[in-house]
Amino acid sequence: MKRIYVTLDTEMDNDAHWGKHYPPEYTSVTEGIPKMLRPIWNRYQVHPIYFVSPEVLYDERCVAVLKNEIQKGAKIGAHLHPEYIEPDSIWGKGIEKETAKFPCSDYPDNIEREKLKNLTELIREKLGVVPVWYRAARFGADIETINTLSELGYRYDSSVTPNIDWSKKGGPNHANARLKSYRISKDGLYQSAGEEDYSGIVEKPVTIFGKRWGLLGRLLPDNWLFYRWLRPTHMTYMELRGVVREMEKNNMAEGVMMMHTMEIMINKTPYVRNTWMQKYYLWSYRISKDGLYQSAGEEDYSGIVEKPVTIFGKRWGLLGRLLPDNWLFYRWLRPTHMTYMELRGVVREMEKNNMAEGVMMMHTMEIMINKTPYVRNTWMQKYYLWRLAMSLSYMKKQGYRL
């Protein structure tokens, strides 16, 4: 069965520029989780993994929210922001003056180990669970981190970000990491283990493919924002669909979606600046059951079969890849804005992909004059109806039942 792990880095609120402030605010946990995310989790039977940063556990309101989430099936992982827990903690007034740290490179191994040990114990004390999942702050993990996790009884790490190099910022270089889950070798974070050298930790890397925007993306600088993450914050709905298709092409039975809890809140990150953006972002989650586009087995079948509208990639070849990400530039099985030859091309694409079914869509008003942008006069109306009739005729000739 295919599976998407829906993971959330659970931290105090930031400002719109990722800045930290003291005293902290926790609205993304105390309001965002129960009021905005939990209804989505309930509707689609999602069991999220909350990677909890130390400072969240200092707030009893957050502890109460997370305990309630545990009762509803959520898992708790550890998320080490090393600045906020002993030894050498800087928690308190003045934290906004400090830059975020990479646990594996900004601290000696023994200090990272003690911080991880203390965070593990804090989670057990406050939430009553022993975490087995871990994600490092800023994805800063190395093989020493993995060895410590193994000593502390962890089973899964999700700190690796394939295709992304953090070394210019002082962190690890995950650029050549594997896309698929693997058992980590004792000899290296990126090595798959056999029976003898298994570290005891399974890596569940964040799902990230190559550059966005085709040829144009390749010309852009090497920045994490320009890669295709399974991350609804800065990826459009169509891009997320593309990521899932890429997973299928790579025969990936699992994927890892990530986000921060504060990314759903207004002006707590750069992503959501107003109510409209917040609604759109939350809507982008309403496209899955127990993860993004997950196919159900017998036990978790919702009773509903998805019949997706038939839409392929960008129109117009190389030129299309250079155009902005707008729904008009994709190849729909939709006679309104697709030419007859383009519609034939969509049907051929269905055959190439061994699709026994397709879904054509249109609005009834699209055949009327001046009721949509598509039909402006009698000639256009006649052409549109001809195009619809010819397309349906072609589909029947190709053996499709209408």
C-alpha positions in Angstrom: 0.0 0.0 0.0 1.2 3.5 -0.8 1.8 5.9 2.1 2.5 9.6 2.7 3.8 10.7 6.1 2.3 14.1 6.9 4.9 15.7 9.2 4.9 19.1 10.9 7.9 20.8 12.6 6.1 22.1 15.7 7.7 25.3 17.0 7.0 28.7 18.5 5.6 31.4 16.1 8.0 33.4 13.9 7.4 36.7 12.3 7.0 37.1 8.5 10.7 37.0 8.1 11.4 33.8 10.2 12.4 36.0 13.1 12.1 34.7 16.7 10.8 36.8 19.6 10.7 36.6 23.4 8.3 36.3 25.1 7.2 33.7 22.5 3.8 33.2 21.0 2.4 29.7 20.2 -0.8 30.5 18.2 0.2 28.0 15.5 -0.1 25.2 18.1 -2.8 26.5 20.4 -5.1 27.7 17.6 -3.7 26.4 14.3 -3.7 22.7 15.2 -7.1 22.3 16.9 -9.1 24.9 14.8 -7.5 24.6 11.4 -5.6 21.4 11.0 -7.5 18.9 13.2 -10.7 19.3 11.1 -8.7 18.3 8.0 -7.1 15.4 9.8 -10.5 14.2 10.9 -12.1 14.5 7.5 -9.3 12.6 5.7 -8.3 10.3 8.6 -4.7 11.7 8.6 -2.4 10.6 11.4 0.2 13.4 11.5 3.7 13.3 13.0 4.5 16.4 15.1 8.2 17.0 15.4 8.2 18.9 18.6 10.9 21.6 19.4 11.9 22.1 23.1 10.3 25.5 23.6 6.8 24.2 22.8 7.0 21.9 25.8 7.6 24.9 28.1 4.1 26.1 27.4 1.3 24.1 29.2 -1.3 25.2 26.6 0.8 23.6 23.9 1.3 20.5 26.0 -2.5 20.1 26.4 -3.1 20.5 22.6 -0.4 17.8 21.8 -1.8 15.4 24.4 -5.2 15.7 22.7 -3.6 15.1 19.3 -1.9 11.9 20.7 -5.3 10.6 21.9 -6.6 11.1 18.3 -3.8 9.1 16.7 -1.0 11.6 16.1 2.6 10.6 16.6 5.2 12.7 18.4 8.7 13.1 17.2 11.6 15.1 18.5 12.8 18.2 16.7 16.0 19.5 18.2 16.4 23.3 18.0 19.6 23.1 20.2 19.6 26.7 21.3 16.5 26.1 23.5 17.5 23.2 25.7 20.4 22.5 28.1 23.3 22.3 28.0 24.3 25.8 26.9 20.7 26.9 26.4 20.0 30.5 25.4 16.3 30.3 26.1 15.0 33.6 27.3 15.1 37.3 26.5 17.4 38.1 23.6 16.9 34.9 21.6 16.0 37.1 18.6 19.6 38.2 18.4 20.8 34.6 17.9 21.0 32.9 14.5 19.4 29.4 14.1 21.9 26.6 14.7 22.6 23.3 12.9 22.7 20.7 15.7 25.3 18.5 14.0 27.8 21.2 13.1 27.4 24.1 15.5 27.9 21.9 18.6 30.4 19.2 19.6 29.1 15.7 19.3 28.9 15.3 23.1 26.8 18.5 23.5 24.4 17.4 20.7 24.1 14.1 22.4 23.2 15.6 25.8 20.7 18.0 24.2 19.0 15.1 22.3 18.9 13.1 25.5 17.3 16.0 27.4 14.7 16.7 24.7 13.8 13.0 24.6 13.3 13.0 28.4 11.3 16.3 28.2 8.9 14.8 25.7 8.4 11.7 27.9 7.9 13.9 31.0 5.5 16.3 29.4 3.6 14.2 26.9 3.9 10.7 28.3 5.3 9.1 25.2 8.7 8.0 24.2 9.5 9.4 20.7 10.9 7.1 18.0 10.9 9.7 15.2 13.4 12.5 14.8 14.0 15.5 12.6 16.9 17.9 13.2 16.4 21.6 13.1 17.5 23.0 9.7 17.9 19.3 8.6 21.2 19.3 10.5 22.0 15.7 11.1 25.1 13.5 10.4 26.2 10.0 11.2 27.0 10.9 14.8 23.4 12.1 15.2 22.2 8.8 13.9 24.5 6.9 16.4 23.0 9.0 19.2 19.5 8.3 18.1 20.2 4.6 18.1 21.5 4.8 21.6 18.4 6.6 22.8 16.0 4.1 21.2 14.8 6.0 18.2 13.8 4.1 15.0 13.3 6.7 12.3 15.1 9.8 11.1 13.6 12.4 8.7 16.4 15.0 8.5 17.7 14.2 5.0 16.6 16.5 2.2 17.6 15.0 -1.2 18.9 17.4 -3.8 19.5 20.2 -1.2 22.9 21.4 -0.2 22.9 23.3 3.1 26.7 23.5 3.4 26.9 27.2 2.3 24.9 28.0 5.4 27.1 25.8 7.6 25.0 22.6 7.5 25.2 19.2 5.8 25.1 18.6 2.1 22.2 16.2 1.3 22.3 16.9 -2.4 23.2 13.3 -3.4 21.0 11.6 -0.8 18.6 8.8 -1.8 14.9 9.7 -2.5 13.5 6.5 -1.1 13.5 5.2 2.5 16.5 3.2 3.5 18.2 1.6 6.5 21.1 3.8 7.6 24.6 2.1 7.7 26.8 2.7 10.7 29.4 3.8 8.2 27.6 6.9 6.8 24.3 8.8 6.8 23.8 8.2 3.1 24.8 4.5 3.0 22.2 1.8 2.9 22.9 -0.9 5.5 23.1 -4.6 5.3 22.5 -6.9 8.3 25.9 -6.4 9.9 26.3 -2.6 9.6 22.7 -1.5 10.3 22.6 1.5 12.7 19.1 0.7 13.9 17.7 3.8 12.3 15.6 3.9 9.1 15.8 7.2 7.1 12.6 8.6 5.8 13.9 11.4 3.6 11.7 14.5 2.9 10.3 14.0 -0.6 12.1 16.5 -2.8 12.8 16.3 -6.6 14.8 18.4 -8.9 14.4 22.0 -10.0 11.0 23.6 -10.6 9.9 25.4 -13.9 11.8 23.2 -16.4 14.6 24.8 -18.3 14.0 28.2 -16.6 14.5 26.5 -13.2 17.8 25.1 -14.2 19.1 28.6 -14.9 18.2 29.8 -11.4 20.6 29.7 -8.5 20.9 26.7 -6.3 18.4 27.6 -3.6 16.1 25.2 -1.8 13.0 27.3 -2.8 13.6 26.3 -6.5 13.2 22.6 -5.9 10.0 20.5 -6.0 9.1 19.6 -2.4 6.1 17.7 -1.2 5.4 20.8 0.8 2.2 22.8 0.2 3.5 26.1 1.5 5.5 27.2 -1.5 4.3 24.6 -4.1 1.1 25.1 -6.1 -1.6 22.5 -6.2 -0.6 21.5 -9.7 3.0 21.3 -8.7 2.1 19.0 -5.8 0.2 16.8 -8.2 3.4 16.7 -10.3 5.4 15.6 -7.3 3.1 12.8 -6.7 3.3 11.7 -10.4 7.1 11.8 -10.1 6.9 9.5 -7.1 4.9 7.1 -9.1 7.4 7.2 -12.0 10.1 6.4 -9.5 8.1 3.5 -8.0 8.1 5.2 -4.6 5.7 3.5 -2.2 6.3 6.2 0.4 6.6 9.9 0.6 7.3 12.5 3.3 5.4 15.8 3.3 6.7 18.5 5.6 5.7 21.9 6.8 5.9 24.0 10.0 2.8 24.5 12.1 3.2 28.2 11.9 3.0 28.1 8.1 -0.8 28.1 8.3 -0.9 31.3 10.3 -1.0 34.8 9.0 2.3 36.7 9.1 4.1 34.0 11.1 6.2 33.0 8.0 6.6 34.5 4.5 4.0 32.2 3.1 0.7 33.4 4.4 0.1 37.1 4.5 -3.7 37.4 4.6 -6.9 35.5 5.1 -7.3 34.6 1.4 -3.8 33.1 1.3 -4.6 31.2 4.5 -7.8 29.7 3.1 -6.0 28.7 -0.1 -3.2 27.1 1.8 -5.6 25.1 4.0 -7.6 24.1 0.9 -4.4 22.6 -0.7 -4.5 20.0 2.1 -8.0 18.9 1.2 -6.8 16.7 -1.6 -6.0 13.5 0.2 -7.1 10.9 2.6 -4.4 9.8 5.1 -1.8 11.6 3.1 -1.6 13.1 -0.4 -3.3 11.1 -3.1 -3.0 7.9 -1.2 -4.6 4.7 -2.6 -6.5 2.8 0.0 -6.4 -0.8 1.0 -9.3 -2.8 2.3 -8.9 -1.5 5.9 -8.6 2.3 5.2 -10.9 2.6 2.2 -13.1 5.7 2.6 -15.9 4.4 0.4 -15.2 7.0 -2.2 -13.4 6.4 -5.6 -11.6 9.4 -7.0 -12.1 10.1 -10.7 -9.6 12.9 -11.3 -10.1 15.3 -14.2 -7.7 14.3 -16.9 -4.9 16.9 -17.0 -1.4 16.4 -18.2 1.7 18.7 -18.1 2.4 22.0 -19.7 1.2 22.9 -23.2 3.5 24.1 -26.1 6.6 22.0 -25.3 9.6 24.0 -24.2 7.8 27.3 -24.5 5.2 26.1 -22.1 7.8 25.3 -19.5 9.0 28.9 -19.5 5.5 30.2 -18.8 4.2 30.9 -15.3 2.4 28.1 -13.3 -1.2 28.8 -14.4 -3.9 26.3 -14.9 -4.5 27.6 -18.5 -1.1 26.4 -19.5 -1.8 22.7 -18.8 -3.3 20.1 -21.1 -6.8 19.4 -19.9 -9.4 17.1 -21.5 -11.5 20.3 -21.8 -12.7 21.5 -25.2 -13.1 25.1 -24.1 -9.5 26.3 -24.2 -7.9 23.3 -25.9 -7.8 23.0 -29.7 -9.0 19.9 -31.5 -5.5 18.8 -32.2 -4.5 19.3 -28.6 -7.5 17.3 -27.4 -6.4 14.4 -29.7 -3.0 14.8 -28.1 -4.4 14.4 -24.7 -6.2 11.2 -25.7 -2.9 9.8 -27.1 -1.3 10.7 -23.8 -3.9 8.7 -22.0 -3.2 5.7 -24.2 0.6 6.1 -23.6 -0.1 6.0 -19.9 -2.4 2.9 -20.2 -5.4 4.9 -18.9 -8.6 3.0 -19.4 -10.6 6.0 -18.2 -10.5 9.7 -18.6 -12.6 12.6 -17.2 -13.6 15.5 -19.6 -14.9 18.6 -17.9 -16.6 21.8 -18.9 -19.2 24.2 -17.6 -22.7 24.3 -19.3 -22.4 28.1 -19.8 -19.2 27.7 -21.8 -21.3 27.0 -24.9 -23.2 30.2 -24.5 -22.1 33.6 -26.0 -20.5 36.0 -23.5 -21.2 33.8 -20.5 -17.6 32.9 -20.1 -14.4 34.3 -21.7 -14.4 31.4 -24.3 -17.3 32.1 -26.6 -17.8 35.8 -27.7 -19.8 35.5 -30.9 -21.9 33.1 -33.0 -18.9 32.0 -35.1 -16.9 31.0 -31.9 -20.0 29.2 -30.6 -20.3 27.1 -33.7 -16.6 26.4 -33.7 -16.7 25.3 -30.1 -19.7 23.0 -30.6 -17.9 21.5 -33.6 -14.8 21.0 -31.6 -16.7 19.2 -28.8 -18.5 17.0 -31.3 -15.3 16.1 -33.2 -13.5 15.3 -30.0 -16.2 13.0 -28.8 -16.2 11.3 -32.2 -12.4 10.8 -32.0 -12.7 9.3 -28.5 -15.3 6.8 -29.7 -13.1 5.8 -32.6 -10.3 5.2 -30.1 -12.5 2.7 -28.2 -13.6 4.9 -25.3 -17.2 4.5 -24.0 -18.8 7.9 -23.4 
